[in-house]
Amino acid sequence: MSPLLYKNNVSPPSRTVMMVADILGLDLNMEELNPMLQEQATPEFTKKNPMRTIPILEEEGFNLADSHAIILYLFDKNGKAEHECFYPCDKRKRATVNQRLFFDCGVLFPRLKTIMGPIYGGRLTELSRSMIRNVDDAYRILETYLSHTLYLADDVITLADICILTTISTLHGLHPIDGKVYPKLKQWYTNMSQQEYCKRINESGSQQHVDVLKKLMKNNKNKSKL
């Protein structure tokens, strides 16, 4: 039986796993969870994932959360020689990919969460100066990474690019990448967005995520005037 992925298309981490599964040619069963309704926080799902986040991979009684852990597991289990470029065997190249993945989960995505949290909580009407500074700082770091290689960890697309793209897609929609300040990052974003699996899996969910966040900020602003 195929593994089951609990996901939501609006969720950047969900789209990361979906794109990696697509690259590996995996036929995952998928079930939608609505984080707005806290469906991932029910007692049933809290047992599967105490962090109460999505996505969650379930396979024959084995449950795994966090998109970074999930994609590494899927590659360890299902990766073939033709996929080696995405997660290279060379120890230094793999270490670089891992570092970029840790950057996403430890720096980049948390900066997005500091924006999403108060938006969903009804408190944020526009990005604050400190939020913008933090996003620009992340863009600066990524620009520096790209001064060494064509993509974030190598001269070819790796898991790091796929993972970071889904986070950047939302950040770029809220605070666009300035191509004059971050030309390499802007070109990288364009190149990644043109990949077939990114167009098919990431594009619509990313746009929907940005639209939802902007709509909620507008609603929050209207409420604050009452």
N, C-alpha and C positions, 0 to 999 in steps of 0.2 A: 504494500500500500504506500502511495506517495506521501511524503511529509505534508503536514498541514501548516500553513502560514496564516496567522492572525495578523491582519494589517489594515491600513487605511490609506487610500491613494493620496490623500492630502499630506500625510505624514512623510517628511523627508527620509527618515530612517527606513520606513517601509519600502519606499521607492528604491533605495539602495539595494535592499535584499532582492526585490523583484527584478532589477536590472542584472544583478549577478546571477540569479537563477536562470534568467533568459540567456546570458552569455554561456552558461554551462549546459544549456539545453535541458534543464530540469522541468518536469511537469508537476509543479507543486499544486496541491489543493489549496485554495485560498478562501478565507472567511473574513468578511468585513467586521471591524469593531469601530464604534463611534466614540472617540475620546471626549467629544462634547457632552455625551450622555454618560460618561465614565463607565462605559461597558467593560473596559479593561481593569476596572477596580472592583468588580464583583468578588465575592468570596471564592468562587470557582477559579477566576483568573489570578487572584492574589496568590493562590496556592501554586499556580504554574509560574508566576512571576511576581515575587514580593515587591519589586520596584513599581509595579502597576503601570508599565509602559508598553508601547507597541513599537515594533513587531514582536511576536512570539513564534518560535518554531516548535512544533510538536511532532515527535516521531517515535512511535511505538513506546509511549510512556516516558520518553525523554523530552524535557522542555528546556528551551534555550532562549534567553532574552538578550537584548542589545544587538543592534544591527552589525556592529563591528565583529562581535563574537560569532554571530550567525554566518556572516559571509566567509570568515576564516574557516569555520567548520565545514561549510558547503564546499569550499575549495579543497580542503584536506581530504574530504571524502569523495568528491566527484571530479576534481580537476584532472585533466588529461594533458599530454605533452603540448597540445595545441593551445592550451590556456596558460602555459608557463610564463608568458610575458606579463600577464596580469598580476602574478604573485611569484616573482622569480626565485629560483633556487639559490642563486648567488647570495651568500650570507649578508654582504654589505648592502646589496640592492634590496633584499628583503627587509633588512633592518631599517632602511630608509622608508620603505613603504609602511612598515609598522609605525615609525615615528610620525608620519603624516596622518595615519589613522588615529594615533593617540592625540595628535593636535586637534583633529576634528572632535573627538569625544571629550577632550579635556579643556579646550579653549574655544574653538569655533562654534560648535553647537550650543555650549552653555551661554555664549553671548547672544545667540538667537533666542534661547529660552528666557533670558532676562528681558527680552522684548515681548515674546509671546505671553509670558505669565501675566503681566499687568494688562495686556490687551484683553485676554480672555477673562481676566478678573474684573473688567469694566473700569479700570483706572487710567489707562493710557489713551490719550487723544492724538499724540504725535511723538515721534522719537525724540528723546531728550538729547542734549548736547553730549552727555557722557556716553549714551548709547551709540551715538554717531561716532564719537572718538574711538570707542571700542571696536566698532565695525571697521573703521578706517585702519586701525592698528592691525586687525586681522588681515585686511587686504594688503597692507604693507608687508607683512610676514610672507604671505603667499606670493607676492611680487618678487620677493627676494629668493624664495625657493625656485621660482621660474627663471631666475637669472642664471641658473646652473644647468637646467635641463628643459626640454621642450614641454614636458608635462611635470606634474608636481613631485614625482619621485624618480623619473627616468625619462628617456627620450621617446618612450611609448606609453600608452595609456595603461595604468595599473589600477588596482583596487582603490588606491588612495584617491585617484581622480574621480572615480565613480561615486565614492562615498562623500567626498567634499563637494562635488557638484550639487547634490541634492540640498545640502545646507546653504551653499552659496546662491542657489536659485531663488530661495526665499529672501535672503539678505539683499541680493541685487534688486529684487522687486520692491523692497522697502527703502533701500538706500543704494541707488545705482552705482556700479563701478565706474569711476571717472577714468576714461581711457587715456586722458592726458597725464594723469598722475600714476595710473597703474596700467600701462599699455600691454605688458606681458600677461597680466591677469585678465584683462578684457579680451585679448586674443585667445587665451586658453578657454575662457568661458564660451566664446563663439565656436571654437573648434569642438569642444565637448558637446555643445548643444546641437551640433550637426550630426553627431553619431546616431545611427539608425535606432538603436535601443534607447537612447536618450530622448529622441523625438517621440517614440512610441510609448514609453513608459513614464518618463520624467516630466515632459513638457506640460501636459494637461493638468496633472496633479499639482505641479509647482504653481502654475498660473491660478489654479483654484485656491491654493493655500494663500497666495498673496492677496487675491481678491477678498477672501474671507477676513484676513487680518485688517486690510484697509477699510472694509465695510464696518467691522467692529470698532475701529478707531473713530470712524465717523459717527457711529451710533453713540459711542462713549462721549464724544464731544457735544452731541445734541442733548444728551441727558444732563451733562454738566451745566447746560444753560437753563435748565428748568428750575 
